[in-house]
Amino acid sequence: MMGNTLTQTPQSPKSAADGKTGQSAATSADATAPANQPAQAATANPATEVKTPMAGPARIRKRHQRIMVSFIIVVLAPLAISAWYLYAMAKDQYASYVAFSVRSEDVSSAVDLLGGLTAFGSAGSEDADILYEFIQSRELVGIIDKELDLRTMYSEPYATDPVFAYNNDGTIEDLTKYWGRMVKIFYDSGTGLIELRVHAFKPEDAQNVANSIFQNSSAKINDLSAIARADATRYTREELDRAVERLKEARQAVTEYRSRNQMVDPQAEIGAQTGMMTALQTKLSDALIAYDLLNESAGSTDPRLAQAELRIEVIQQRIREERLKYGISSTGDIDYPTLVGEYERLAVDREFAEQTYLAALAAHDASLIEAQRKSKYLAAYINPTLAERAEYPDRKLLLALIGLFLTFSWAIAALIYYAIKDRR
């Protein structure tokens, strides 16, 4: 062992003590270990120190470069192009605001002939629902396009701003879709309030479009109100027409009866005949009394008796003739009872037709009053405004949204790519 050099590291007293303690512990462990494990006991030397190598400095690798390049291509470059387009190419848009609600006139009438007419027509919220759909409809877009030439208005800056402007070669369906981008509608179904924000490239155009929307919406509400009034009064109008026809027929029947029988009122004529019969009976009684007195005072050859008898016979004959008129008319065709019965039937029909006509007329007038009272109209609580500065497009918000979308898309794509690569 002469050729080996033994190097010993100096130790502190505490380390020496620890070493001795460790040696004694190792000795006791070796004493208790089985005889077949001498190698394991020999290698367990607590005095040996194992040192872990330090990590080297971080270096940029190819995959880091690929991530940076992909971030520039996918996120920064499109964001820079979007910023350039928004601030250099996109045209300013002006907004006009208008807000309205559907109102109904509910004023108490001084005379309510029906005493309570069932409510008709749709409620205000339902009318607002109809307007909400109508403002977004192709019908309204076509109407306003004819009035204001929306195609030319919205396609004017298309040469420099094809993203936000309208392509004039589009169809009415394309114009309706673009209308949804330029006209924003905010509707509260609980209160029935509708608010519109109309965009255009000129403030006057935005205000004109807002005015046109309000006017056409008001016309639509008036049409709905007219339909409701027509539905409410249609039944009473039909009843009134039937009552008028019935009254005309009843009066025509009475007129034909009078022309056919040549008498205005059989009852009045019977009354006249009754008065005449009463007068004749009175005269007959007077004549009989005068004859009896003359017969007692004068002789049988007195010529006054003959005159008195002749007078009595003439009065009796007249009474018989008048009584015959109660059974046969002056034309000899129909008897008086039949004439009176027919006239009474016609009179009852005419009276019933008159009462029916009056009731139908009152109901129709009341329905017209109620319909007018329930008429609906469009009330604007914010008239179409004229913008003084451009509010749209909101460039900062759009850039923030674009950047957020691109960053999330890039991050998700990178995670998916490296997850698949690591699995391989």
C-alpha positions as CSV (number, residue, x, y, z in Angstrom):
1,M,0.0,0.0,0.0
2,M,3.0,2.3,-0.3
3,G,2.0,3.7,-3.7
4,N,-1.4,5.0,-2.6
5,T,-1.9,8.5,-1.3
6,L,-4.6,9.1,1.2
7,T,-6.2,12.5,1.3
8,Q,-8.2,13.4,4.4
9,T,-10.5,16.4,4.6
10,P,-10.1,18.4,7.8
11,Q,-13.2,18.2,10.0
12,S,-14.6,20.3,12.8
13,P,-15.0,18.8,16.2
14,K,-18.8,18.6,15.7
15,S,-18.3,16.8,12.3
16,A,-15.8,14.4,14.0
17,A,-18.3,13.7,16.6
18,D,-21.0,13.1,14.0
19,G,-18.6,10.8,12.2
20,K,-17.9,8.8,15.3
21,T,-21.6,8.6,16.0
22,G,-22.2,7.5,12.5
23,Q,-19.4,4.9,12.7
24,S,-20.8,3.5,15.9
25,A,-24.3,3.3,14.4
26,A,-22.9,1.6,11.3
27,T,-21.0,-0.9,13.5
28,S,-24.1,-1.7,15.4
29,A,-26.0,-2.1,12.2
30,D,-23.3,-4.4,10.8
31,A,-23.4,-6.5,14.0
32,T,-27.2,-7.0,13.6
33,A,-27.1,-7.6,9.9
34,P,-27.1,-11.2,8.5
35,A,-23.9,-12.7,7.3
36,N,-25.0,-12.8,3.7
37,Q,-25.2,-9.0,3.4
38,P,-21.6,-7.7,3.9
39,A,-21.5,-5.8,0.6
40,Q,-24.6,-3.7,1.4
41,A,-23.2,-2.8,4.8
42,A,-19.9,-1.8,3.4
43,T,-21.5,0.6,0.8
44,A,-23.6,2.5,3.4
45,N,-21.0,5.0,4.3
46,P,-22.5,8.2,5.7
47,A,-19.3,10.2,5.3
48,T,-19.7,10.1,1.4
49,E,-21.4,13.4,-0.1
50,V,-23.3,13.3,-3.4
51,K,-23.6,16.6,-5.3
52,T,-26.4,17.4,-8.0
53,P,-25.1,19.2,-11.1
54,M,-26.4,22.9,-11.5
55,A,-28.9,23.7,-14.4
56,G,-27.3,25.6,-17.2
57,P,-28.5,29.0,-18.5
58,A,-31.9,29.0,-20.5
59,R,-31.5,29.1,-24.3
60,I,-34.0,29.9,-27.0
61,R,-34.8,26.8,-29.0
62,K,-36.5,26.3,-32.3
63,R,-40.0,25.6,-30.9
64,H,-39.8,28.9,-29.0
65,Q,-39.0,30.6,-32.2
66,R,-41.9,28.9,-33.9
67,I,-44.3,30.0,-31.2
68,M,-43.1,33.6,-31.5
69,V,-43.4,33.5,-35.3
70,S,-46.9,32.0,-35.1
71,F,-48.0,34.6,-32.6
72,I,-46.8,37.4,-34.9
73,I,-48.5,35.8,-37.9
74,V,-51.7,34.8,-36.3
75,V,-52.2,37.7,-33.8
76,L,-50.1,40.7,-34.3
77,A,-50.2,40.9,-38.1
78,P,-54.1,40.6,-38.4
79,L,-54.4,43.0,-35.5
80,A,-52.2,45.6,-37.2
81,I,-54.1,45.2,-40.5
82,S,-57.4,45.6,-38.6
83,A,-56.1,48.8,-36.9
84,W,-54.9,50.2,-40.2
85,Y,-58.3,49.5,-41.8
86,L,-60.3,50.9,-38.9
87,Y,-58.4,54.1,-38.6
88,A,-57.4,54.7,-42.3
89,M,-60.2,53.1,-44.4
90,A,-63.4,52.7,-42.4
91,K,-65.8,55.6,-42.8
92,D,-67.4,57.4,-39.8
93,Q,-71.0,56.4,-39.0
94,Y,-73.5,58.8,-37.4
95,A,-76.4,57.6,-35.2
96,S,-79.9,59.0,-34.9
97,Y,-82.0,57.9,-31.9
98,V,-85.8,57.6,-31.8
99,A,-88.0,56.0,-29.2
100,F,-91.8,55.5,-29.1
101,S,-94.6,53.4,-27.7
102,V,-98.1,52.4,-28.7
103,R,-100.8,54.4,-26.9
104,S,-104.6,54.1,-26.9
105,E,-107.2,56.8,-26.4
106,D,-109.4,55.7,-23.5
107,V,-111.7,58.7,-22.8
108,S,-115.1,58.2,-21.2
109,S,-118.0,58.9,-23.5
110,A,-120.7,61.2,-22.4
111,V,-123.4,58.8,-23.7
112,D,-122.7,55.1,-23.5
113,L,-125.8,53.6,-25.2
114,L,-124.8,50.1,-24.8
115,G,-123.8,50.4,-21.1
116,G,-120.7,48.3,-21.6
117,L,-119.2,47.1,-24.8
118,T,-116.7,44.2,-24.8
119,A,-113.1,45.4,-25.4
120,F,-111.9,44.8,-28.9
121,G,-108.6,44.9,-30.8
122,S,-105.2,43.9,-29.6
123,A,-103.4,45.2,-26.4
124,G,-100.7,47.7,-26.6
125,S,-97.9,45.1,-25.9
126,E,-99.2,43.0,-28.7
127,D,-99.2,45.9,-31.1
128,A,-95.6,46.7,-30.0
129,D,-94.7,43.1,-30.8
130,I,-96.1,43.6,-34.3
131,L,-94.1,46.8,-34.7
132,Y,-90.9,45.1,-33.5
133,E,-91.2,42.5,-36.3
134,F,-92.4,45.1,-38.8
135,I,-89.3,47.3,-38.3
136,Q,-87.1,44.3,-39.2
137,S,-89.2,43.1,-42.1
138,R,-88.4,43.2,-45.8
139,E,-91.6,45.1,-46.4
140,L,-90.4,48.2,-44.4
141,V,-87.0,48.0,-46.0
142,G,-88.6,48.0,-49.5
143,I,-90.8,51.0,-48.6
144,I,-88.0,53.1,-47.2
145,D,-85.8,52.1,-50.1
146,K,-88.3,53.6,-52.5
147,E,-88.7,56.7,-50.4
148,L,-85.0,57.4,-49.6
149,D,-83.0,55.2,-52.0
150,L,-81.2,53.2,-49.3
151,R,-79.0,51.3,-51.8
152,T,-77.3,54.5,-53.0
153,M,-77.2,56.0,-49.5
154,Y,-75.4,53.0,-47.9
155,S,-73.2,52.0,-50.9
156,E,-71.7,55.5,-51.5
157,P,-68.4,54.7,-49.5
158,Y,-68.2,51.1,-50.8
159,A,-65.1,51.8,-52.9
160,T,-63.0,52.7,-49.9
161,D,-64.9,50.9,-47.1
162,P,-66.2,47.5,-48.4
163,V,-66.5,46.1,-44.9
164,F,-69.0,48.6,-43.4
165,A,-70.6,49.8,-46.6
166,Y,-73.3,48.1,-48.7
167,N,-72.7,46.5,-52.1
168,N,-75.1,48.1,-54.5
169,D,-75.3,44.9,-56.6
170,G,-77.1,43.1,-53.8
171,T,-80.7,41.9,-53.8
172,I,-83.5,43.0,-51.4
173,E,-82.6,40.1,-49.2
174,D,-79.0,41.4,-48.9
175,L,-80.3,44.9,-48.2
176,T,-82.6,43.5,-45.5
177,K,-79.6,41.7,-43.9
178,Y,-77.5,44.9,-44.1
179,W,-80.5,46.8,-42.6
180,G,-80.1,44.7,-39.5
181,R,-76.6,45.9,-39.1
182,M,-77.5,49.6,-39.5
183,V,-80.7,49.7,-37.6
184,K,-80.5,48.5,-34.0
185,I,-83.8,48.0,-32.2
186,F,-84.1,47.7,-28.4
187,Y,-87.5,46.5,-27.2
188,D,-88.9,46.1,-23.7
189,S,-91.7,43.7,-23.9
190,G,-92.8,44.5,-20.3
191,T,-93.4,48.2,-20.9
192,G,-93.9,48.1,-24.7
193,L,-91.2,50.8,-25.3
194,I,-89.3,50.6,-28.5
195,E,-86.0,52.5,-29.0
196,L,-84.1,52.6,-32.3
197,R,-80.5,53.5,-33.2
198,V,-80.2,54.2,-36.9
199,H,-76.7,54.4,-38.4
200,A,-75.7,56.2,-41.6
201,F,-72.6,57.7,-43.1
202,K,-74.2,61.2,-42.9
203,P,-76.1,62.6,-39.9
204,E,-78.9,63.9,-42.2
205,D,-79.3,60.4,-43.7
206,A,-79.6,58.8,-40.3
207,Q,-82.2,61.3,-39.2
208,N,-84.2,60.8,-42.4
209,V,-84.2,57.1,-42.1
210,A,-85.3,57.4,-38.4
211,N,-88.1,59.7,-39.4
212,S,-89.2,57.4,-42.2
213,I,-89.3,54.4,-39.8
214,F,-91.4,56.3,-37.3
215,Q,-93.9,57.5,-40.0
216,N,-94.3,54.1,-41.5
217,S,-94.7,52.5,-38.1
218,S,-97.4,55.0,-37.2
219,A,-99.2,54.2,-40.5
220,K,-99.0,50.5,-39.7
221,I,-100.5,51.2,-36.2
222,N,-103.3,53.3,-37.8
223,D,-104.0,50.4,-40.2
224,L,-104.2,48.0,-37.3
225,S,-106.5,50.3,-35.4
226,A,-108.7,50.7,-38.5
227,I,-109.0,46.9,-38.8
228,A,-109.9,46.7,-35.1
229,R,-112.6,49.3,-35.5
230,A,-113.9,47.6,-38.6
231,D,-114.1,44.3,-36.7
232,A,-115.8,45.9,-33.8
233,T,-118.5,47.6,-35.9
234,R,-119.0,44.9,-38.5
235,Y,-121.5,43.0,-36.6
236,T,-123.6,46.0,-35.5
237,R,-123.4,47.3,-39.1
238,E,-124.8,44.0,-40.4
239,E,-127.6,44.1,-37.9
240,L,-128.4,47.7,-38.8
241,D,-128.5,46.8,-42.5
242,R,-130.9,43.9,-41.8
243,A,-133.1,46.2,-39.6
244,V,-133.2,48.8,-42.4
245,E,-134.3,46.2,-45.0
246,R,-137.0,44.9,-42.7
247,L,-138.3,48.4,-42.0
248,K,-138.4,49.1,-45.8
249,E,-140.4,45.9,-46.4
250,A,-142.9,46.6,-43.7
251,R,-143.5,50.1,-44.9
252,Q,-143.8,49.0,-48.5
253,A,-146.4,46.4,-47.4
254,V,-148.5,49.1,-45.7
255,T,-148.3,51.3,-48.7
256,E,-149.4,48.5,-51.1
257,Y,-152.3,47.7,-48.7
258,R,-153.5,51.3,-48.8
259,S,-153.2,51.5,-52.6
260,R,-155.0,48.3,-53.1
261,N,-158.0,49.0,-50.7
262,Q,-158.0,52.8,-51.2
263,M,-158.1,53.6,-47.6
264,V,-155.5,55.1,-45.3
265,D,-156.5,53.5,-42.0
266,P,-159.4,51.0,-41.8
267,Q,-159.7,51.6,-38.0
268,A,-160.2,55.3,-38.6
269,E,-162.9,54.6,-41.1
270,I,-164.6,52.1,-38.8
271,G,-164.5,54.8,-36.2
272,A,-166.2,57.2,-38.6
273,Q,-168.8,54.6,-39.5
274,T,-169.4,53.9,-35.8
275,G,-170.0,57.6,-35.2
276,M,-172.4,57.7,-38.2
277,M,-174.3,54.7,-36.9
278,T,-174.7,56.3,-33.5
279,A,-176.0,59.5,-35.1
280,L,-178.5,57.5,-37.2
281,Q,-179.7,55.6,-34.1
282,T,-180.2,58.8,-32.3
283,K,-182.2,60.2,-35.2
284,L,-184.2,57.0,-35.5
285,S,-185.1,57.3,-31.8
286,D,-186.2,60.9,-32.2
287,A,-188.3,60.0,-35.3
288,L,-190.0,57.1,-33.5
289,I,-190.8,59.3,-30.5
290,A,-192.2,62.1,-32.8
291,Y,-194.3,59.5,-34.6
292,D,-195.8,58.2,-31.4
293,L,-196.7,61.6,-30.2
294,L,-198.2,62.6,-33.5
295,N,-200.2,59.3,-33.7
296,E,-201.8,60.0,-30.3
297,S,-202.7,63.6,-31.0
298,A,-203.7,63.4,-34.7
299,G,-206.1,61.3,-36.6
300,S,-205.3,58.4,-38.8
301,T,-205.9,60.5,-42.0
302,D,-203.3,63.1,-40.9
303,P,-200.7,63.5,-43.7
304,R,-198.0,64.2,-41.0
305,L,-198.2,60.5,-40.0
306,A,-197.3,59.4,-43.5
307,Q,-194.3,61.8,-43.5
308,A,-193.2,60.5,-40.0
309,E,-193.4,56.9,-41.2
310,L,-191.5,57.8,-44.4
311,R,-188.8,59.5,-42.2
312,I,-188.5,56.4,-40.0
313,E,-188.2,54.1,-43.0
314,V,-185.5,56.2,-44.6
315,I,-183.5,56.3,-41.4
316,Q,-183.9,52.5,-40.9
317,Q,-182.8,51.9,-44.5
318,R,-179.7,54.1,-44.0
319,I,-178.9,52.1,-40.9
320,R,-179.2,48.8,-42.7
321,E,-176.9,50.1,-45.5
322,E,-174.3,51.3,-43.0
323,R,-174.5,48.0,-41.2
324,L,-173.8,46.1,-44.4
325,K,-170.6,48.1,-44.8
326,Y,-169.3,46.3,-41.7
327,G,-169.5,43.0,-43.6
328,I,-168.6,44.1,-47.2
329,S,-166.2,46.8,-48.4
330,S,-167.1,49.5,-50.8
331,T,-165.5,47.4,-53.6
332,G,-167.5,44.4,-52.6
333,D,-164.3,42.2,-52.5
334,I,-163.2,42.0,-48.9
335,D,-165.1,42.4,-45.7
336,Y,-164.1,44.9,-43.1
337,P,-163.0,42.4,-40.4
338,T,-160.5,40.9,-42.9
339,L,-159.3,44.4,-43.9
340,V,-158.9,45.4,-40.2
341,G,-157.1,42.1,-39.4
342,E,-154.7,42.5,-42.3
343,Y,-154.0,46.1,-41.5
344,E,-153.3,45.3,-37.8
345,R,-150.8,42.6,-38.8
346,L,-149.0,45.0,-41.1
347,A,-149.1,47.7,-38.5
348,V,-147.5,45.3,-35.9
349,D,-144.8,44.3,-38.4
350,R,-144.0,47.9,-39.1
351,E,-143.9,48.8,-35.5
352,F,-141.6,45.9,-34.7
353,A,-139.3,46.8,-37.6
354,E,-139.1,50.4,-36.4
355,Q,-138.2,49.3,-32.9
356,T,-135.6,46.9,-34.3
357,Y,-134.1,49.6,-36.5
358,L,-133.9,52.0,-33.5
359,A,-132.1,49.4,-31.4
360,A,-129.7,48.5,-34.2
361,L,-129.0,52.1,-34.9
362,A,-128.2,52.8,-31.2
363,A,-125.9,49.7,-31.0
364,H,-124.1,50.8,-34.2
365,D,-123.6,54.3,-32.9
366,A,-122.4,53.0,-29.6
367,S,-119.9,50.7,-31.3
368,L,-118.6,53.6,-33.3
369,I,-118.1,55.7,-30.2
370,E,-116.4,52.8,-28.4
371,A,-114.2,52.1,-31.4
372,Q,-113.1,55.7,-31.7
373,R,-112.4,55.8,-27.9
374,K,-110.2,52.7,-28.2
375,S,-108.2,53.9,-31.3
376,K,-104.4,53.5,-31.1
377,Y,-101.6,55.8,-32.1
378,L,-97.8,56.0,-32.0
379,A,-96.4,58.3,-29.3
380,A,-92.7,59.3,-29.7
381,Y,-91.1,60.2,-26.4
382,I,-87.7,60.7,-28.2
383,N,-88.0,62.4,-31.6
384,P,-85.4,61.5,-34.3
385,T,-82.1,63.2,-33.3
386,L,-79.5,64.8,-35.5
387,A,-75.9,63.6,-34.7
388,E,-73.1,66.2,-34.3
389,R,-70.2,63.7,-34.2
390,A,-69.5,60.2,-35.4
391,E,-69.9,57.5,-32.7
392,Y,-69.4,54.5,-34.8
393,P,-67.6,52.3,-35.6
394,D,-66.2,52.0,-32.1
395,R,-62.6,51.4,-33.2
396,K,-61.1,50.8,-29.7
397,L,-63.8,48.2,-28.8
398,L,-63.5,46.5,-32.1
399,L,-59.7,46.3,-31.9
400,A,-60.0,44.9,-28.3
401,L,-62.4,42.3,-29.4
402,I,-60.4,41.3,-32.5
403,G,-57.2,41.1,-30.4
404,L,-58.9,39.0,-27.7
405,F,-60.4,36.7,-30.3
406,L,-57.1,36.2,-32.2
407,T,-55.1,35.6,-28.9
408,F,-57.5,33.0,-27.7
409,S,-57.6,31.3,-31.1
410,W,-53.8,31.3,-31.3
411,A,-53.4,30.0,-27.7
412,I,-55.9,27.2,-28.2
413,A,-54.3,26.2,-31.5
414,A,-50.8,26.1,-30.0
415,L,-52.0,24.0,-27.0
416,I,-53.7,21.5,-29.3
417,Y,-50.6,21.3,-31.6
418,Y,-48.1,20.6,-28.8
419,A,-50.5,18.3,-27.0
420,I,-50.7,16.1,-30.1
421,K,-46.9,16.4,-30.7
422,D,-46.1,15.4,-27.1
423,R,-48.3,12.3,-27.4
424,R,-46.3,11.2,-30.4
